[in-house]
C-alpha cells in the first residue's frame, strides 16, 4: 500500500514544480505564479500584463506579438 502513496507524492511534487514554468498556450489569469512567470519572462509589470490580457486575450502567442517579445 505505501508503494502506491510514494508515486502520488512524487507526482504532486512534479506538478508543483512544473507550475512555476508554464508551457501552456494561454496565461492562467487565476494563477499568480503564471502571471508572474510571463511578466518576468517578458520584462513587463503585472499590471501591463493584465491590461494586455484584457485587450487581446490570454493566448501567449498573441501576447508575445503584442509586446514584441519572443515566446
N, C-alpha and C positions, 0 to 999 in steps of 0.2 A: 504494500500500500504506500509506504513512504517513497518508493521509487517513482510513483506517479506524481507525488507532490513536488519533487525536485524539478522536473521539466516545466511544471506550471510556474514555479517561481522564476526559473530561468527565462521562460517566455515573457513573463511580466517585466523582468529587467530589460530584456531586449526591446520590448515595446516601448518602455520608458526612454531608453537611450536613443531610439530612432526618432522619437517625437521632437528631440532637440535639433534634428536636422531634417526638416520636412522635404519630401521629394514629390509631393502631390502636384497636381496641375492647378490647384486653387489654394489661396491663402485662407486658412480657417480663422475667420474673424472672431470666433468664440474662444480661441486658444491664445492666451497671452504669449506663450512660448513661440507659437507660429508667427505671430505678428512681430515679435522682437527679432526672430531669425531673419525674416525678409527685410525688415527695416535696417538691420545691421548689414546684411548682405549687400543691399543697395545704397548704403550710407545715407539714409534718409531718417527723418523723425517718425515716430509712431503716428503723430497727427497727420503728417504728409501722406503716410500710407493709408490711413483711414479715409482721408479725403479722396484719394485716388480710387480706392475701392468703391466708395460711394458714387464716384463719377464714371468709372469704366468697368467696374465689376472685380471679382476676386481672382480671376484667372491669372496665373503667374506669367504666362506668355504675354498677355495684354498689358499687364502692369510693367513688365520689363521694357516693353516698347514705349509705354507712356513715360517712363523715367529715363529712357535711352540707356538702359543698363543691360549687361549680359544676364542670361538666365542661369 
